[in-house]
């Protein structure tokens, strides 16, 4: 099997490298929540030498209730995503 690789920023994802974790909360709640979650997950992945890509949704369809929370929405989330991009 040939090795495939994908670069995401400074992280190389490949079938011949350590696993890369793509994780985060199902929905973006607040900027502080995003920073706290990303920081803790990064702490854990660095401890084990793993790559880490943070992901979260600004609009998450709730599959169990039409009245369920959907997330912060695009207008509230975009500034949070842009702040994080500038820091990296």
PyMOL Python script that loads the backbone (N, CA, C, O; Angstrom):
from pymol import cmd

cmd.read_pdbstr("""\
ATOM      1  N   UNK A   1       0.836  -1.174   0.000  1.00  0.00           N
ATOM      2  CA  UNK A   1       0.000   0.000   0.000  1.00  0.00           C
ATOM      3  C   UNK A   1       0.890   1.249   0.000  1.00  0.00           C
ATOM      4  O   UNK A   1       1.817   1.360   0.802  1.00  0.00           O
ATOM      5  N   UNK A   2       0.602   2.165  -0.889  1.00  0.00           N
ATOM      6  CA  UNK A   2       1.405   3.382  -0.939  1.00  0.00           C
ATOM      7  C   UNK A   2       0.959   4.351   0.154  1.00  0.00           C
ATOM      8  O   UNK A   2      -0.201   4.365   0.564  1.00  0.00           O
ATOM      9  N   UNK A   3       1.906   5.152   0.609  1.00  0.00           N
ATOM     10  CA  UNK A   3       1.614   6.126   1.650  1.00  0.00           C
ATOM     11  C   UNK A   3       0.983   7.366   1.051  1.00  0.00           C
ATOM     12  O   UNK A   3       1.498   7.939   0.091  1.00  0.00           O
ATOM     13  N   UNK A   4      -0.128   7.773   1.623  1.00  0.00           N
ATOM     14  CA  UNK A   4      -0.804   9.005   1.222  1.00  0.00           C
ATOM     15  C   UNK A   4      -0.565  10.018   2.320  1.00  0.00           C
ATOM     16  O   UNK A   4      -0.490   9.651   3.492  1.00  0.00           O
ATOM     17  N   UNK A   5      -0.441  11.297   1.962  1.00  0.00           N
ATOM     18  CA  UNK A   5      -0.279  12.305   3.001  1.00  0.00           C
ATOM     19  C   UNK A   5      -1.048  13.559   2.638  1.00  0.00           C
ATOM     20  O   UNK A   5      -1.197  13.918   1.469  1.00  0.00           O
ATOM     21  N   UNK A   6      -1.533  14.213   3.688  1.00  0.00           N
ATOM     22  CA  UNK A   6      -2.259  15.470   3.568  1.00  0.00           C
ATOM     23  C   UNK A   6      -1.676  16.422   4.603  1.00  0.00           C
ATOM     24  O   UNK A   6      -1.506  16.048   5.763  1.00  0.00           O
ATOM     25  N   UNK A   7      -1.374  17.629   4.200  1.00  0.00           N
ATOM     26  CA  UNK A   7      -0.885  18.631   5.132  1.00  0.00           C
ATOM     27  C   UNK A   7      -2.007  19.583   5.503  1.00  0.00           C
ATOM     28  O   UNK A   7      -2.728  20.091   4.644  1.00  0.00           O
ATOM     29  N   UNK A   8      -2.139  19.812   6.796  1.00  0.00           N
ATOM     30  CA  UNK A   8      -3.121  20.762   7.327  1.00  0.00           C
ATOM     31  C   UNK A   8      -2.348  21.703   8.237  1.00  0.00           C
ATOM     32  O   UNK A   8      -2.092  21.388   9.400  1.00  0.00           O
ATOM     33  N   UNK A   9      -1.977  22.862   7.699  1.00  0.00           N
ATOM     34  CA  UNK A   9      -1.096  23.747   8.463  1.00  0.00           C
ATOM     35  C   UNK A   9       0.233  23.049   8.656  1.00  0.00           C
ATOM     36  O   UNK A   9       0.848  22.596   7.690  1.00  0.00           O
ATOM     37  N   UNK A  10       0.685  22.958   9.909  1.00  0.00           N
ATOM     38  CA  UNK A  10       1.971  22.303  10.187  1.00  0.00           C
ATOM     39  C   UNK A  10       1.798  20.840  10.601  1.00  0.00           C
ATOM     40  O   UNK A  10       2.730  20.222  11.116  1.00  0.00           O
ATOM     41  N   UNK A  11       0.613  20.297  10.376  1.00  0.00           N
ATOM     42  CA  UNK A  11       0.344  18.907  10.730  1.00  0.00           C
ATOM     43  C   UNK A  11       0.277  18.068   9.456  1.00  0.00           C
ATOM     44  O   UNK A  11      -0.439  18.395   8.510  1.00  0.00           O
ATOM     45  N   UNK A  12       1.040  16.983   9.459  1.00  0.00           N
ATOM     46  CA  UNK A  12       1.007  16.057   8.329  1.00  0.00           C
ATOM     47  C   UNK A  12       0.194  14.832   8.728  1.00  0.00           C
ATOM     48  O   UNK A  12       0.497  14.163   9.716  1.00  0.00           O
ATOM     49  N   UNK A  13      -0.828  14.554   7.954  1.00  0.00           N
ATOM     50  CA  UNK A  13      -1.675  13.390   8.197  1.00  0.00           C
ATOM     51  C   UNK A  13      -1.307  12.354   7.147  1.00  0.00           C
ATOM     52  O   UNK A  13      -1.354  12.618   5.946  1.00  0.00           O
ATOM     53  N   UNK A  14      -0.941  11.166   7.625  1.00  0.00           N
ATOM     54  CA  UNK A  14      -0.490  10.129   6.704  1.00  0.00           C
ATOM     55  C   UNK A  14      -0.730   8.765   7.319  1.00  0.00           C
ATOM     56  O   UNK A  14      -0.794   8.623   8.540  1.00  0.00           O
ATOM     57  N   UNK A  15      -0.863   7.766   6.466  1.00  0.00           N
ATOM     58  CA  UNK A  15      -1.080   6.421   6.977  1.00  0.00           C
ATOM     59  C   UNK A  15       0.194   5.773   7.515  1.00  0.00           C
ATOM     60  O   UNK A  15       0.152   4.634   7.980  1.00  0.00           O
ATOM     61  N   UNK A  16       1.314   6.471   7.462  1.00  0.00           N
ATOM     62  CA  UNK A  16       2.539   5.933   8.040  1.00  0.00           C
ATOM     63  C   UNK A  16       3.077   6.817   9.170  1.00  0.00           C
ATOM     64  O   UNK A  16       4.248   6.718   9.536  1.00  0.00           O
ATOM     65  N   UNK A  17       2.218   7.681   9.720  1.00  0.00           N
ATOM     66  CA  UNK A  17       2.601   8.544  10.841  1.00  0.00           C
ATOM     67  C   UNK A  17       1.660   8.279  12.010  1.00  0.00           C
ATOM     68  O   UNK A  17       0.667   7.565  11.876  1.00  0.00           O
ATOM     69  N   UNK A  18       1.990   8.872  13.167  1.00  0.00           N
ATOM     70  CA  UNK A  18       1.104   8.753  14.321  1.00  0.00           C
ATOM     71  C   UNK A  18      -0.256   9.349  13.983  1.00  0.00           C
ATOM     72  O   UNK A  18      -0.384  10.209  13.112  1.00  0.00           O
ATOM     73  N   UNK A  19      -1.253   8.870  14.691  1.00  0.00           N
ATOM     74  CA  UNK A  19      -2.617   9.326  14.448  1.00  0.00           C
ATOM     75  C   UNK A  19      -2.761  10.840  14.720  1.00  0.00           C
ATOM     76  O   UNK A  19      -2.082  11.398  15.582  1.00  0.00           O
ATOM     77  N   UNK A  20      -3.626  11.454  13.992  1.00  0.00           N
ATOM     78  CA  UNK A  20      -3.945  12.867  14.184  1.00  0.00           C
ATOM     79  C   UNK A  20      -5.392  12.931  14.681  1.00  0.00           C
ATOM     80  O   UNK A  20      -6.293  12.380  14.049  1.00  0.00           O
ATOM     81  N   UNK A  21      -5.604  13.588  15.785  1.00  0.00           N
ATOM     82  CA  UNK A  21      -6.929  13.683  16.383  1.00  0.00           C
ATOM     83  C   UNK A  21      -7.636  14.929  15.834  1.00  0.00           C
ATOM     84  O   UNK A  21      -7.092  16.032  15.893  1.00  0.00           O
ATOM     85  N   UNK A  22      -8.831  14.750  15.309  1.00  0.00           N
ATOM     86  CA  UNK A  22      -9.685  15.864  14.878  1.00  0.00           C
ATOM     87  C   UNK A  22     -10.841  15.870  15.861  1.00  0.00           C
ATOM     88  O   UNK A  22     -11.693  14.982  15.826  1.00  0.00           O
ATOM     89  N   UNK A  23     -10.879  16.880  16.749  1.00  0.00           N
ATOM     90  CA  UNK A  23     -11.849  16.837  17.842  1.00  0.00           C
ATOM     91  C   UNK A  23     -12.234  18.238  18.305  1.00  0.00           C
ATOM     92  O   UNK A  23     -11.539  19.225  18.064  1.00  0.00           O
ATOM     93  N   UNK A  24     -13.366  18.270  18.974  1.00  0.00           N
ATOM     94  CA  UNK A  24     -13.873  19.495  19.568  1.00  0.00           C
ATOM     95  C   UNK A  24     -15.331  19.293  19.929  1.00  0.00           C
ATOM     96  O   UNK A  24     -15.910  18.251  19.621  1.00  0.00           O
ATOM     97  N   UNK A  25     -15.928  20.278  20.578  1.00  0.00           N
ATOM     98  CA  UNK A  25     -17.328  20.126  20.963  1.00  0.00           C
ATOM     99  C   UNK A  25     -18.243  20.110  19.739  1.00  0.00           C
ATOM    100  O   UNK A  25     -17.903  20.663  18.694  1.00  0.00           O
ATOM    101  N   UNK A  26     -19.396  19.478  19.877  1.00  0.00           N
ATOM    102  CA  UNK A  26     -20.348  19.390  18.765  1.00  0.00           C
ATOM    103  C   UNK A  26     -20.750  20.775  18.259  1.00  0.00           C
ATOM    104  O   UNK A  26     -20.918  20.978  17.056  1.00  0.00           O
ATOM    105  N   UNK A  27     -20.900  21.718  19.176  1.00  0.00           N
ATOM    106  CA  UNK A  27     -21.290  23.051  18.736  1.00  0.00           C
ATOM    107  C   UNK A  27     -20.517  24.122  19.494  1.00  0.00           C
ATOM    108  O   UNK A  27     -20.217  23.971  20.678  1.00  0.00           O
ATOM    109  N   UNK A  28     -20.205  25.197  18.798  1.00  0.00           N
ATOM    110  CA  UNK A  28     -19.527  26.330  19.406  1.00  0.00           C
ATOM    111  C   UNK A  28     -20.505  27.021  20.342  1.00  0.00           C
ATOM    112  O   UNK A  28     -21.604  27.394  19.932  1.00  0.00           O
ATOM    113  N   UNK A  29     -20.110  27.194  21.598  1.00  0.00           N
ATOM    114  CA  UNK A  29     -20.968  27.869  22.564  1.00  0.00           C
ATOM    115  C   UNK A  29     -20.527  29.316  22.747  1.00  0.00           C
ATOM    116  O   UNK A  29     -21.298  30.246  22.510  1.00  0.00           O
ATOM    117  N   UNK A  30     -19.274  29.495  23.175  1.00  0.00           N
ATOM    118  CA  UNK A  30     -18.709  30.838  23.362  1.00  0.00           C
ATOM    119  C   UNK A  30     -17.238  30.802  22.977  1.00  0.00           C
ATOM    120  O   UNK A  30     -16.644  29.732  22.842  1.00  0.00           O
ATOM    121  N   UNK A  31     -16.666  31.970  22.806  1.00  0.00           N
ATOM    122  CA  UNK A  31     -15.234  32.041  22.500  1.00  0.00           C
ATOM    123  C   UNK A  31     -14.416  31.385  23.612  1.00  0.00           C
ATOM    124  O   UNK A  31     -13.497  30.614  23.337  1.00  0.00           O
ATOM    125  N   UNK A  32     -14.749  31.691  24.859  1.00  0.00           N
ATOM    126  CA  UNK A  32     -13.990  31.135  25.982  1.00  0.00           C
ATOM    127  C   UNK A  32     -14.105  29.616  26.044  1.00  0.00           C
ATOM    128  O   UNK A  32     -13.127  28.926  26.333  1.00  0.00           O
ATOM    129  N   UNK A  33     -15.284  29.105  25.775  1.00  0.00           N
ATOM    130  CA  UNK A  33     -15.485  27.653  25.757  1.00  0.00           C
ATOM    131  C   UNK A  33     -14.609  27.020  24.673  1.00  0.00           C
ATOM    132  O   UNK A  33     -13.988  25.984  24.912  1.00  0.00           O
ATOM    133  N   UNK A  34     -14.554  27.626  23.496  1.00  0.00           N
ATOM    134  CA  UNK A  34     -13.728  27.108  22.400  1.00  0.00           C
ATOM    135  C   UNK A  34     -12.255  27.109  22.790  1.00  0.00           C
ATOM    136  O   UNK A  34     -11.547  26.132  22.545  1.00  0.00           O
ATOM    137  N   UNK A  35     -11.792  28.193  23.392  1.00  0.00           N
ATOM    138  CA  UNK A  35     -10.389  28.292  23.803  1.00  0.00           C
ATOM    139  C   UNK A  35     -10.066  27.258  24.882  1.00  0.00           C
ATOM    140  O   UNK A  35      -9.024  26.604  24.837  1.00  0.00           O
ATOM    141  N   UNK A  36     -10.974  27.119  25.853  1.00  0.00           N
ATOM    142  CA  UNK A  36     -10.756  26.140  26.924  1.00  0.00           C
ATOM    143  C   UNK A  36     -10.700  24.713  26.380  1.00  0.00           C
ATOM    144  O   UNK A  36      -9.812  23.941  26.742  1.00  0.00           O
ATOM    145  N   UNK A  37     -11.641  24.371  25.519  1.00  0.00           N
ATOM    146  CA  UNK A  37     -11.690  23.025  24.953  1.00  0.00           C
ATOM    147  C   UNK A  37     -10.454  22.743  24.096  1.00  0.00           C
ATOM    148  O   UNK A  37      -9.815  21.700  24.238  1.00  0.00           O
ATOM    149  N   UNK A  38     -10.127  23.676  23.211  1.00  0.00           N
ATOM    150  CA  UNK A  38      -8.965  23.490  22.335  1.00  0.00           C
ATOM    151  C   UNK A  38      -7.687  23.356  23.155  1.00  0.00           C
ATOM    152  O   UNK A  38      -6.825  22.533  22.847  1.00  0.00           O
ATOM    153  N   UNK A  39      -7.572  24.168  24.196  1.00  0.00           N
ATOM    154  CA  UNK A  39      -6.375  24.115  25.049  1.00  0.00           C
ATOM    155  C   UNK A  39      -6.225  22.781  25.749  1.00  0.00           C
ATOM    156  O   UNK A  39      -5.129  22.222  25.790  1.00  0.00           O
ATOM    157  N   UNK A  40      -7.308  22.265  26.296  1.00  0.00           N
ATOM    158  CA  UNK A  40      -7.245  20.990  27.019  1.00  0.00           C
ATOM    159  C   UNK A  40      -6.957  19.825  26.066  1.00  0.00           C
ATOM    160  O   UNK A  40      -6.147  18.950  26.370  1.00  0.00           O
ATOM    161  N   UNK A  41      -7.624  19.827  24.921  1.00  0.00           N
ATOM    162  CA  UNK A  41      -7.376  18.743  23.957  1.00  0.00           C
ATOM    163  C   UNK A  41      -5.933  18.814  23.448  1.00  0.00           C
ATOM    164  O   UNK A  41      -5.279  17.786  23.277  1.00  0.00           O
ATOM    165  N   UNK A  42      -5.446  20.023  23.210  1.00  0.00           N
ATOM    166  CA  UNK A  42      -4.064  20.183  22.752  1.00  0.00           C
ATOM    167  C   UNK A  42      -3.077  19.682  23.799  1.00  0.00           C
ATOM    168  O   UNK A  42      -2.079  19.042  23.468  1.00  0.00           O
ATOM    169  N   UNK A  43      -3.361  19.975  25.057  1.00  0.00           N
ATOM    170  CA  UNK A  43      -2.520  19.498  26.153  1.00  0.00           C
ATOM    171  C   UNK A  43      -2.391  17.963  26.109  1.00  0.00           C
ATOM    172  O   UNK A  43      -1.294  17.415  26.221  1.00  0.00           O
ATOM    173  N   UNK A  44      -3.515  17.302  25.946  1.00  0.00           N
ATOM    174  CA  UNK A  44      -3.543  15.833  25.923  1.00  0.00           C
ATOM    175  C   UNK A  44      -2.817  15.286  24.694  1.00  0.00           C
ATOM    176  O   UNK A  44      -2.018  14.358  24.811  1.00  0.00           O
ATOM    177  N   UNK A  45      -3.088  15.852  23.526  1.00  0.00           N
ATOM    178  CA  UNK A  45      -2.452  15.327  22.309  1.00  0.00           C
ATOM    179  C   UNK A  45      -0.947  15.585  22.309  1.00  0.00           C
ATOM    180  O   UNK A  45      -0.180  14.751  21.827  1.00  0.00           O
ATOM    181  N   UNK A  46      -0.515  16.724  22.840  1.00  0.00           N
ATOM    182  CA  UNK A  46       0.928  16.996  22.917  1.00  0.00           C
ATOM    183  C   UNK A  46       1.621  16.008  23.847  1.00  0.00           C
ATOM    184  O   UNK A  46       2.744  15.580  23.581  1.00  0.00           O
ATOM    185  N   UNK A  47       0.953  15.650  24.931  1.00  0.00           N
ATOM    186  CA  UNK A  47       1.505  14.683  25.888  1.00  0.00           C
ATOM    187  C   UNK A  47       1.859  13.372  25.192  1.00  0.00           C
ATOM    188  O   UNK A  47       2.844  12.727  25.548  1.00  0.00           O
ATOM    189  N   UNK A  48       1.060  12.975  24.199  1.00  0.00           N
ATOM    190  CA  UNK A  48       1.275  11.720  23.494  1.00  0.00           C
ATOM    191  C   UNK A  48       1.916  11.897  22.117  1.00  0.00           C
ATOM    192  O   UNK A  48       2.054  10.931  21.367  1.00  0.00           O
ATOM    193  N   UNK A  49       2.307  13.129  21.785  1.00  0.00           N
ATOM    194  CA  UNK A  49       2.973  13.376  20.509  1.00  0.00           C
ATOM    195  C   UNK A  49       2.078  13.209  19.300  1.00  0.00           C
ATOM    196  O   UNK A  49       2.545  12.816  18.230  1.00  0.00           O
ATOM    197  N   UNK A  50       0.788  13.504  19.457  1.00  0.00           N
ATOM    198  CA  UNK A  50      -0.170  13.349  18.371  1.00  0.00           C
ATOM    199  C   UNK A  50      -0.488  14.683  17.724  1.00  0.00           C
ATOM    200  O   UNK A  50      -0.404  15.728  18.369  1.00  0.00           O
ATOM    201  N   UNK A  51      -0.852  14.650  16.456  1.00  0.00           N
ATOM    202  CA  UNK A  51      -1.331  15.847  15.796  1.00  0.00           C
ATOM    203  C   UNK A  51      -2.741  16.172  16.289  1.00  0.00           C
ATOM    204  O   UNK A  51      -3.461  15.285  16.747  1.00  0.00           O
ATOM    205  N   UNK A  52      -3.126  17.430  16.196  1.00  0.00           N
ATOM    206  CA  UNK A  52      -4.455  17.831  16.665  1.00  0.00           C
ATOM    207  C   UNK A  52      -5.025  18.925  15.771  1.00  0.00           C
ATOM    208  O   UNK A  52      -4.383  19.947  15.528  1.00  0.00           O
ATOM    209  N   UNK A  53      -6.225  18.694  15.293  1.00  0.00           N
ATOM    210  CA  UNK A  53      -6.973  19.693  14.525  1.00  0.00           C
ATOM    211  C   UNK A  53      -8.274  19.941  15.276  1.00  0.00           C
ATOM    212  O   UNK A  53      -9.053  19.016  15.505  1.00  0.00           O
ATOM    213  N   UNK A  54      -8.502  21.191  15.657  1.00  0.00           N
ATOM    214  CA  UNK A  54      -9.717  21.546  16.391  1.00  0.00           C
ATOM    215  C   UNK A  54     -10.872  21.715  15.422  1.00  0.00           C
ATOM    216  O   UNK A  54     -10.729  22.336  14.369  1.00  0.00           O
ATOM    217  N   UNK A  55     -12.024  21.155  15.788  1.00  0.00           N
ATOM    218  CA  UNK A  55     -13.218  21.312  14.963  1.00  0.00           C
ATOM    219  C   UNK A  55     -14.414  21.549  15.872  1.00  0.00           C
ATOM    220  O   UNK A  55     -14.500  20.989  16.964  1.00  0.00           O
ATOM    221  N   UNK A  56     -15.318  22.371  15.415  1.00  0.00           N
ATOM    222  CA  UNK A  56     -16.584  22.592  16.097  1.00  0.00           C
ATOM    223  C   UNK A  56     -17.574  23.127  15.066  1.00  0.00           C
ATOM    224  O   UNK A  56     -17.168  23.580  13.996  1.00  0.00           O
ATOM    225  N   UNK A  57     -18.838  23.080  15.370  1.00  0.00           N
ATOM    226  CA  UNK A  57     -19.857  23.541  14.427  1.00  0.00           C
ATOM    227  C   UNK A  57     -20.508  24.826  14.912  1.00  0.00           C
ATOM    228  O   UNK A  57     -20.813  24.963  16.097  1.00  0.00           O
ATOM    229  N   UNK A  58     -20.717  25.754  14.011  1.00  0.00           N
ATOM    230  CA  UNK A  58     -21.415  26.989  14.368  1.00  0.00           C
ATOM    231  C   UNK A  58     -22.922  26.820  14.263  1.00  0.00           C
ATOM    232  O   UNK A  58     -23.675  27.611  14.831  1.00  0.00           O
ATOM    233  N   UNK A  59     -23.370  25.796  13.543  1.00  0.00           N
ATOM    234  CA  UNK A  59     -24.798  25.528  13.385  1.00  0.00           C
ATOM    235  C   UNK A  59     -24.994  24.019  13.313  1.00  0.00           C
ATOM    236  O   UNK A  59     -24.823  23.408  12.259  1.00  0.00           O
ATOM    237  N   UNK A  60     -25.349  23.441  14.425  1.00  0.00           N
ATOM    238  CA  UNK A  60     -25.468  21.987  14.523  1.00  0.00           C
ATOM    239  C   UNK A  60     -26.934  21.590  14.585  1.00  0.00           C
ATOM    240  O   UNK A  60     -27.636  21.948  15.531  1.00  0.00           O
ATOM    241  N   UNK A  61     -27.391  20.868  13.603  1.00  0.00           N
ATOM    242  CA  UNK A  61     -28.774  20.401  13.604  1.00  0.00           C
ATOM    243  C   UNK A  61     -28.946  19.351  14.694  1.00  0.00           C
ATOM    244  O   UNK A  61     -28.209  18.366  14.731  1.00  0.00           O
ATOM    245  N   UNK A  62     -29.900  19.553  15.566  1.00  0.00           N
ATOM    246  CA  UNK A  62     -30.174  18.616  16.640  1.00  0.00           C
ATOM    247  C   UNK A  62     -31.092  17.523  16.107  1.00  0.00           C
ATOM    248  O   UNK A  62     -32.189  17.805  15.626  1.00  0.00           O
ATOM    249  N   UNK A  63     -30.650  16.306  16.192  1.00  0.00           N
ATOM    250  CA  UNK A  63     -31.417  15.202  15.612  1.00  0.00           C
ATOM    251  C   UNK A  63     -32.470  14.621  16.557  1.00  0.00           C
ATOM    252  O   UNK A  63     -33.266  13.776  16.146  1.00  0.00           O
ATOM    253  N   UNK A  64     -32.483  15.063  17.818  1.00  0.00           N
ATOM    254  CA  UNK A  64     -33.439  14.493  18.764  1.00  0.00           C
ATOM    255  C   UNK A  64     -34.588  15.432  19.096  1.00  0.00           C
ATOM    256  O   UNK A  64     -35.627  14.979  19.574  1.00  0.00           O
ATOM    257  N   UNK A  65     -34.428  16.732  18.855  1.00  0.00           N
ATOM    258  CA  UNK A  65     -35.490  17.677  19.184  1.00  0.00           C
ATOM    259  C   UNK A  65     -35.416  18.897  18.276  1.00  0.00           C
ATOM    260  O   UNK A  65     -34.345  19.476  18.095  1.00  0.00           O
ATOM    261  N   UNK A  66     -36.532  19.280  17.717  1.00  0.00           N
ATOM    262  CA  UNK A  66     -36.559  20.492  16.889  1.00  0.00           C
ATOM    263  C   UNK A  66     -36.309  21.743  17.717  1.00  0.00           C
ATOM    264  O   UNK A  66     -35.928  22.781  17.176  1.00  0.00           O
ATOM    265  N   UNK A  67     -36.522  21.650  19.025  1.00  0.00           N
ATOM    266  CA  UNK A  67     -36.331  22.793  19.925  1.00  0.00           C
ATOM    267  C   UNK A  67     -34.922  22.836  20.511  1.00  0.00           C
ATOM    268  O   UNK A  67     -34.602  23.731  21.294  1.00  0.00           O
ATOM    269  N   UNK A  68     -34.087  21.881  20.137  1.00  0.00           N
ATOM    270  CA  UNK A  68     -32.728  21.816  20.673  1.00  0.00           C
ATOM    271  C   UNK A  68     -31.867  22.976  20.196  1.00  0.00           C
ATOM    272  O   UNK A  68     -32.101  23.558  19.138  1.00  0.00           O
ATOM    273  N   UNK A  69     -30.856  23.296  21.014  1.00  0.00           N
ATOM    274  CA  UNK A  69     -29.908  24.349  20.687  1.00  0.00           C
ATOM    275  C   UNK A  69     -29.125  23.982  19.428  1.00  0.00           C
ATOM    276  O   UNK A  69     -28.748  22.823  19.255  1.00  0.00           O
ATOM    277  N   UNK A  70     -28.877  24.945  18.554  1.00  0.00           N
ATOM    278  CA  UNK A  70     -28.171  24.681  17.300  1.00  0.00           C
ATOM    279  C   UNK A  70     -26.750  25.200  17.280  1.00  0.00           C
ATOM    280  O   UNK A  70     -25.988  24.841  16.382  1.00  0.00           O
ATOM    281  N   UNK A  71     -26.367  26.022  18.224  1.00  0.00           N
ATOM    282  CA  UNK A  71     -25.029  26.597  18.230  1.00  0.00           C
ATOM    283  C   UNK A  71     -25.099  28.104  18.187  1.00  0.00           C
ATOM    284  O   UNK A  71     -26.183  28.687  18.203  1.00  0.00           O
ATOM    285  N   UNK A  72     -23.944  28.731  18.132  1.00  0.00           N
ATOM    286  CA  UNK A  72     -23.865  30.186  18.202  1.00  0.00           C
ATOM    287  C   UNK A  72     -24.317  30.879  16.914  1.00  0.00           C
ATOM    288  O   UNK A  72     -24.672  32.057  16.941  1.00  0.00           O
ATOM    289  N   UNK A  73     -24.308  30.169  15.802  1.00  0.00           N
ATOM    290  CA  UNK A  73     -24.659  30.772  14.516  1.00  0.00           C
ATOM    291  C   UNK A  73     -23.443  31.396  13.845  1.00  0.00           C
ATOM    292  O   UNK A  73     -22.431  31.654  14.497  1.00  0.00           O
ATOM    293  N   UNK A  74     -23.544  31.632  12.563  1.00  0.00           N
ATOM    294  CA  UNK A  74     -22.413  32.135  11.777  1.00  0.00           C
ATOM    295  C   UNK A  74     -21.943  33.510  12.236  1.00  0.00           C
ATOM    296  O   UNK A  74     -20.741  33.727  12.385  1.00  0.00           O
ATOM    297  N   UNK A  75     -22.862  34.437  12.462  1.00  0.00           N
ATOM    298  CA  UNK A  75     -22.466  35.807  12.837  1.00  0.00           C
ATOM    299  C   UNK A  75     -21.662  35.839  14.133  1.00  0.00           C
ATOM    300  O   UNK A  75     -20.683  36.578  14.237  1.00  0.00           O
ATOM    301  N   UNK A  76     -22.063  35.051  15.113  1.00  0.00           N
ATOM    302  CA  UNK A  76     -21.343  35.024  16.389  1.00  0.00           C
ATOM    303  C   UNK A  76     -20.076  34.171  16.322  1.00  0.00           C
ATOM    304  O   UNK A  76     -19.118  34.429  17.052  1.00  0.00           O
ATOM    305  N   UNK A  77     -20.062  33.171  15.463  1.00  0.00           N
ATOM    306  CA  UNK A  77     -18.936  32.233  15.409  1.00  0.00           C
ATOM    307  C   UNK A  77     -17.770  32.711  14.556  1.00  0.00           C
ATOM    308  O   UNK A  77     -16.614  32.441  14.882  1.00  0.00           O
ATOM    309  N   UNK A  78     -18.051  33.399  13.493  1.00  0.00           N
ATOM    310  CA  UNK A  78     -16.990  33.808  12.571  1.00  0.00           C
ATOM    311  C   UNK A  78     -15.871  34.594  13.261  1.00  0.00           C
ATOM    312  O   UNK A  78     -14.700  34.310  13.009  1.00  0.00           O
ATOM    313  N   UNK A  79     -16.185  35.570  14.122  1.00  0.00           N
ATOM    314  CA  UNK A  79     -15.090  36.269  14.812  1.00  0.00           C
ATOM    315  C   UNK A  79     -14.234  35.337  15.670  1.00  0.00           C
ATOM    316  O   UNK A  79     -13.027  35.548  15.786  1.00  0.00           O
ATOM    317  N   UNK A  80     -14.832  34.319  16.267  1.00  0.00           N
ATOM    318  CA  UNK A  80     -14.076  33.360  17.079  1.00  0.00           C
ATOM    319  C   UNK A  80     -13.132  32.560  16.189  1.00  0.00           C
ATOM    320  O   UNK A  80     -11.965  32.368  16.532  1.00  0.00           O
ATOM    321  N   UNK A  81     -13.631  32.095  15.054  1.00  0.00           N
ATOM    322  CA  UNK A  81     -12.780  31.345  14.132  1.00  0.00           C
ATOM    323  C   UNK A  81     -11.649  32.214  13.593  1.00  0.00           C
ATOM    324  O   UNK A  81     -10.523  31.737  13.457  1.00  0.00           O
ATOM    325  N   UNK A  82     -11.923  33.464  13.289  1.00  0.00           N
ATOM    326  CA  UNK A  82     -10.892  34.355  12.756  1.00  0.00           C
ATOM    327  C   UNK A  82      -9.843  34.682  13.787  1.00  0.00           C
ATOM    328  O   UNK A  82      -8.663  34.780  13.450  1.00  0.00           O
ATOM    329  N   UNK A  83     -10.235  34.854  15.038  1.00  0.00           N
ATOM    330  CA  UNK A  83      -9.274  35.111  16.107  1.00  0.00           C
ATOM    331  C   UNK A  83      -8.317  33.933  16.232  1.00  0.00           C
ATOM    332  O   UNK A  83      -7.105  34.121  16.342  1.00  0.00           O
ATOM    333  N   UNK A  84      -8.861  32.721  16.214  1.00  0.00           N
ATOM    334  CA  UNK A  84      -8.028  31.535  16.339  1.00  0.00           C
ATOM    335  C   UNK A  84      -7.079  31.402  15.154  1.00  0.00           C
ATOM    336  O   UNK A  84      -5.932  30.992  15.333  1.00  0.00           O
ATOM    337  N   UNK A  85      -7.526  31.734  13.961  1.00  0.00           N
ATOM    338  CA  UNK A  85      -6.665  31.643  12.786  1.00  0.00           C
ATOM    339  C   UNK A  85      -5.501  32.617  12.892  1.00  0.00           C
ATOM    340  O   UNK A  85      -4.379  32.277  12.518  1.00  0.00           O
ATOM    341  N   UNK A  86      -5.748  33.814  13.390  1.00  0.00           N
ATOM    342  CA  UNK A  86      -4.693  34.816  13.508  1.00  0.00           C
ATOM    343  C   UNK A  86      -3.637  34.400  14.530  1.00  0.00           C
ATOM    344  O   UNK A  86      -2.466  34.749  14.386  1.00  0.00           O
ATOM    345  N   UNK A  87      -4.040  33.661  15.554  1.00  0.00           N
ATOM    346  CA  UNK A  87      -3.106  33.241  16.592  1.00  0.00           C
ATOM    347  C   UNK A  87      -2.203  32.104  16.125  1.00  0.00           C
ATOM    348  O   UNK A  87      -1.125  31.901  16.683  1.00  0.00           O
ATOM    349  N   UNK A  88      -2.635  31.365  15.107  1.00  0.00           N
ATOM    350  CA  UNK A  88      -1.847  30.197  14.647  1.00  0.00           C
ATOM    351  C   UNK A  88      -0.982  30.536  13.514  1.00  0.00           C
ATOM    352  O   UNK A  88      -0.259  29.676  13.010  1.00  0.00           O
TER     353      UNK A  88
END
""", "prot")
cmd.dss("prot")
cmd.show_as("cartoon", "prot")
cmd.util.cbc("prot")
cmd.orient("prot")
